[in-house]
Amino acid sequence: MEKEALRTKIFSKIDELPTLPVVLPRLLNLMESEKSDAYDIAQAISHDPALTSKILKVANSAYYGFSQEICSLDRAIPLLGLNMVRSLALSIGVMAGLPDGDRESTHLSREGLWIHSLAVATAVRELAKRIGENSEHLFVVGLLHDVGKIVLDQFFNEPFGRALEAVRDQKDLSLHVAERNIIGMDHGEIGDMLLKRWKFPNVISGPISVHHQTAIPEGINLKDVALLRVADTLSKTVGFGNLESLVYPESHDGDIKMLGFSDSDLSEIEAYLADAKEGIVDFFRALT
């Protein structure tokens, strides 16, 4: 199938998905506004009781381990941080708008995908802190970097299944390469299409679109892409790969060198992820 015809077909399938909660466009606007504050965020989220409930459930999960129960957004925002609450709300909203897995691939576990993605989000946030990068949007990038797989699994189940089979049969074949060979696009590109359709800014959708590509177009932050790729690899190394039985962790030595990470930096993040494993799984349970 020609790429434009494929894009048209993918967009038609994306349009079958439920619309996002009405609070999300407001939060996306607030994310890009330098004038937004805790009151604005709390007001926007509080209009969606289900979203508020999930954020408080996450805040009270083992991932954070606060000594006292958090019962309100007014309490959650200063403890979690304004940026983290906003990032959680955006991520939860996207997860709610995606299919819940009524048609699963043999090898793709939705639960495994989201736990892996939470590990990547955790790792990319910690990596960004080490080099003084703003990590607010990167947590969302990490959590949503594999959403394209859900679109493929739900709407292109047969060719996606063939891509997974090809990876199983050829141990040196990466899934994104198999997707391009069989479907015509990889899950990063498709995730980008979904997020753009849902009006997410390029600072989030851009790194997702190219996280399995070598040529990075202008307008996409090279450091963000590098941080995402290193975090993805580290999470798989620690055992957070939803396809770990099929895919070996990729090596991104060029990204590591560009970011200036030492072997000890990476070892410390690996140890941090390993220690956070139970909390990350608990985080996932709270989100769902």
C-alpha positions in Angstrom: 0.0 0.0 0.0 1.3 3.5 -0.9 2.2 5.6 2.1 -0.4 8.3 1.5 -3.1 5.7 1.1 -1.9 4.0 4.3 -1.9 7.3 6.2 -5.5 7.9 5.0 -6.6 4.5 6.2 -4.9 5.0 9.6 -6.5 8.4 10.0 -9.9 6.8 9.3 -9.3 4.2 12.0 -8.1 6.9 14.5 -11.4 8.8 13.8 -13.3 5.7 15.1 -11.7 6.1 18.5 -13.7 7.9 21.3 -13.0 11.6 21.6 -10.7 12.6 24.4 -12.1 13.9 27.7 -13.0 17.6 27.2 -10.4 18.6 29.9 -7.5 17.4 27.8 -7.5 20.2 25.2 -7.6 22.7 28.1 -4.6 21.0 29.7 -2.7 21.0 26.5 -3.3 24.8 26.1 -2.2 25.3 29.7 1.0 23.2 29.1 2.0 25.7 26.4 1.1 28.8 28.5 3.7 30.4 30.7 0.9 32.0 32.8 -0.8 28.8 34.0 -0.6 28.0 37.7 -1.8 25.4 40.1 -5.2 26.9 40.4 -5.8 26.7 36.7 -4.7 23.1 36.5 -6.8 22.1 39.6 -9.8 23.8 38.1 -9.5 22.1 34.7 -9.0 18.6 36.2 -11.7 19.0 38.9 -14.4 19.2 36.2 -13.7 15.5 35.4 -14.4 13.5 38.6 -13.1 10.2 37.0 -9.8 11.8 36.1 -9.5 13.5 39.5 -10.1 10.1 41.2 -7.4 8.4 39.1 -4.8 11.1 39.8 -5.5 10.8 43.6 -5.2 7.0 43.3 -1.8 7.3 41.6 -0.7 9.8 44.3 -1.6 7.3 47.0 0.2 4.4 45.2 3.4 2.7 46.3 5.1 4.6 43.4 5.2 7.7 45.6 5.0 6.2 49.1 3.7 9.3 50.9 3.2 8.7 54.6 -0.3 10.2 54.6 -3.4 9.8 52.4 -3.8 12.5 49.7 -7.5 13.3 49.4 -7.7 16.4 47.1 -6.0 18.0 44.1 -5.1 21.0 46.3 -3.0 18.5 48.3 -1.8 16.5 45.4 -0.4 19.4 43.4 2.1 20.7 45.9 3.3 17.1 46.7 3.5 15.7 43.2 4.3 19.0 41.5 2.2 21.0 39.1 4.0 19.6 36.0 3.6 16.0 37.2 -0.1 16.4 37.9 -0.7 17.9 34.5 1.4 15.1 32.8 -0.6 12.4 34.7 -3.9 13.9 33.6 -2.8 14.0 29.9 -1.5 10.5 30.1 -4.6 9.1 31.8 -6.8 10.8 29.3 -5.1 9.2 26.4 -5.2 5.8 28.0 -8.9 6.2 28.5 -9.4 7.1 24.8 -7.6 4.0 23.5 -9.1 0.6 23.0 -9.0 -1.5 26.1 -7.7 -4.6 24.4 -10.8 -6.7 23.3 -8.6 -8.1 20.5 -5.1 -9.0 21.7 -2.2 -10.2 19.7 -0.6 -13.4 20.7 2.6 -11.6 21.7 1.4 -8.1 22.7 0.1 -7.6 26.2 -1.6 -4.3 26.8 -0.6 -4.5 30.5 3.0 -5.3 29.6 3.1 -2.4 27.1 1.8 0.1 29.7 4.1 -1.1 32.5 7.1 -0.9 30.1 6.0 2.6 29.1 5.7 3.7 32.7 9.2 2.4 33.3 10.4 4.4 30.2 8.6 7.5 31.5 10.3 7.0 34.9 13.7 6.5 33.4 13.5 9.4 31.0 12.5 11.8 33.8 15.5 10.7 35.9 17.9 10.9 32.9 16.7 14.4 32.1 17.2 15.6 35.6 20.9 14.5 35.4 21.6 16.8 32.5 19.4 19.7 33.7 16.7 19.2 31.0 13.0 20.1 31.6 11.4 16.7 32.2 7.7 17.7 32.3 6.8 16.8 28.7 9.3 13.9 28.7 7.3 11.9 31.2 4.4 12.1 28.8 6.7 11.3 25.8 7.9 8.2 27.7 4.5 7.0 28.7 3.0 7.4 25.2 6.0 6.4 23.0 4.4 3.0 22.1 0.8 4.0 21.6 1.2 3.3 17.9 1.4 -0.4 18.8 -2.1 -0.2 20.2 -3.5 1.3 17.0 -1.7 -1.4 15.0 -3.0 -4.2 17.3 -6.5 -2.9 17.2 -7.0 -1.9 13.6 -4.2 -3.7 11.7 -4.2 -6.9 13.7 -3.3 -9.3 10.9 -0.3 -7.5 9.4 0.8 -6.5 12.9 0.7 -10.2 13.9 2.8 -11.0 10.9 5.4 -8.4 11.9 5.5 -10.0 15.4 5.9 -13.4 13.9 8.8 -12.2 11.7 10.5 -10.9 14.8 10.0 -14.2 16.6 11.4 -16.1 13.6 14.4 -13.8 13.0 16.1 -13.0 16.3 18.2 -10.2 14.9 15.1 -8.4 13.4 13.7 -5.4 15.3 9.9 -4.9 15.5 10.0 -1.4 14.0 11.9 -2.8 10.9 9.4 -5.6 10.5 6.5 -3.1 10.8 8.0 -1.0 8.0 8.6 -4.0 5.8 5.1 -5.5 6.3 2.8 -2.5 7.1 4.8 0.4 5.5 5.2 2.5 8.7 6.5 1.8 12.2 4.6 2.3 15.5 6.5 5.5 16.2 5.1 7.2 13.1 1.6 5.9 13.8 1.8 7.1 17.4 2.7 10.5 16.0 -0.3 10.5 13.7 -2.6 9.6 16.6 -1.3 12.3 18.9 -1.3 15.0 16.2 -5.0 14.0 15.5 -5.6 14.6 19.1 -3.9 18.0 19.0 -0.8 17.1 21.1 2.0 19.6 20.5 5.1 18.6 18.5 7.3 18.6 21.6 5.5 15.4 22.6 4.5 13.8 19.3 7.8 14.6 17.5 10.2 12.5 19.6 7.7 9.6 19.5 7.5 9.7 15.7 11.3 9.2 15.2 12.4 7.2 18.2 13.3 4.3 15.9 14.8 6.4 13.1 18.3 7.6 12.5 17.5 10.8 10.5 15.9 13.3 12.8 14.0 16.1 11.0 14.4 19.8 11.9 12.0 20.9 14.6 12.4 17.8 16.7 14.7 18.1 19.8 17.6 15.8 19.4 18.2 15.5 23.1 14.6 14.5 23.7 14.9 11.7 21.1 18.2 10.6 22.6 16.8 10.6 26.2 13.8 8.6 25.1 15.9 6.0 23.3 18.3 5.5 26.1 15.4 5.2 28.6 13.7 2.7 26.3 16.8 0.6 26.2 17.5 0.8 30.0 13.9 -0.3 30.8 14.2 -3.3 28.6 17.6 -4.2 30.1 16.0 -4.2 33.5 13.2 -6.4 32.3 10.4 -4.0 31.5 10.1 -5.0 27.8 6.6 -6.0 26.8 8.2 -8.0 24.0 11.4 -8.9 25.8 11.2 -12.5 24.8 11.4 -11.4 21.2 13.4 -8.2 21.0 16.9 -7.6 22.3 17.6 -4.1 23.8 19.0 -1.7 21.2 22.3 0.0 21.8 22.4 3.8 21.4 26.0 4.6 22.1 25.8 7.7 20.0 22.9 9.0 22.1 24.7 8.2 25.3 27.9 10.0 24.1 25.9 13.1 23.0 24.1 13.3 26.3 27.3 12.8 28.2 26.3 9.9 30.4 28.9 7.7 32.1 28.6 4.0 32.7 28.0 4.8 36.3 25.1 7.1 35.4 23.4 4.3 33.4 24.1 1.7 36.1 22.5 4.0 38.7 19.4 4.5 36.6 19.2 0.7 36.0 19.4 0.2 39.8 16.7 2.9 40.3 14.4 1.2 37.9 14.9 -2.2 39.4 14.2 -0.8 42.9 11.1 1.0 41.6 9.6 -2.2 39.9 6.9 -2.9 42.4 6.0 0.8 42.6 5.7 1.0 38.8 3.4 -2.0 38.6 1.3 -0.4 41.4 1.3 2.8 39.5 -0.2 0.9 36.5 -2.9 -0.7 38.7 -3.8 2.8 39.9 -4.1 4.2 36.4 -6.4 1.4 35.3 
